[in-house]
């Protein structure tokens, strides 16, 4: 009886050890088979494409001339004529500050100067016959010169009470009203000259050699119309911006009238047309040190380090790491593993992948 009981206990214990092992082995088989299943991918056969190395940068429209109209003297406005949105010639009177006190001072100086000049003339005649000392004549002459200087000073103050248009241009919106007290910090209006339009844009400093004064760039002023106009480079800022490491370039835009301050696209030719290996941008795998792509070799995934060149909206140039004829994985990139099997679902062209991306973005 004791022997049968011990045998039963031993059998139950052995079953408890064997059952988990059997269960683990039964689960491990399907999991391993699932991991070994090939990843389904779409591929592209790399080939050389004709590309133009054009840079697309942002630009800002700038008026040929721009000025903020401020009075030079403080006081109450007694005259104001701001033709909002209209073109006026240079020298047009726009505003006048109360100048009654300065005019009175000028008139007073004129009276004093007239008397001083008569005195100086009499003293000069007396000096000719030794009727007075030289010092008396010098004092009279000094009085005349001092009054002339005072008149010039008061006239300069009087001129500052008048605000005139500095050039031919279009006046902006009026900021003050007649009778308001103004000072040199008060903005009366703005004025811009729009017969020539400038475009300011920035370029990375490494492209400084491709842009020269006198060269032309294409400017897209209306994104809806997709029309481009030629602009000639007239100046390049010699100082590189220390925060962005960009060069600032200014060009003159002919036969166009966009509003100053408007946003435009500028296209700069950075080199001649060339043949290059192009792949879709989303087929690249960014890394801390190198960019990588997955190439199919013998049905297996091979990760290759690459060097990129010109970038376009959907594609990128590969300067090193790929050759024409290599099969590059484009979809399913995130699921592929080094030396893992791949199942090629379809082979598409560069244009087909670009169209697919555009359709996806439109749907989103």
Buried (B, 14 or more C-beta within 10 A) or exposed (E): EEEEEEEEEEEEEEEEEEEEEEEEEEEEEEEEEEEEEBBEBBBBBBBEBEBEBBBEBEBBBBBBBBBEBBBBBBBEBBBBEBEEEEBBEEEBEBBBBBBEEBEEBBEBBEEBBEEBBEBBEBBEEBBEEEEBEEEEBEEBBEBBEEBBEBBEEBBEBBEBBBBBBBBBBBBBEBBBEEEEEBEEEBBBBBBBBBEEBBBBBBBBEEBBEBBEEEBEBBBBBEEEEEEBBBBEBEEBEEEBEEEEEBBBBBBBBEEBEBEBEBEBBBBBBBEEEBEBBBBBBBBBBEEEEEBBBBBBEEEBBBBBEBEBBBEBEBBBBBEEBBEEEBBBBBBBBEEBEEEBBBEBEEEBEBEBBBEBBEEEEEEE
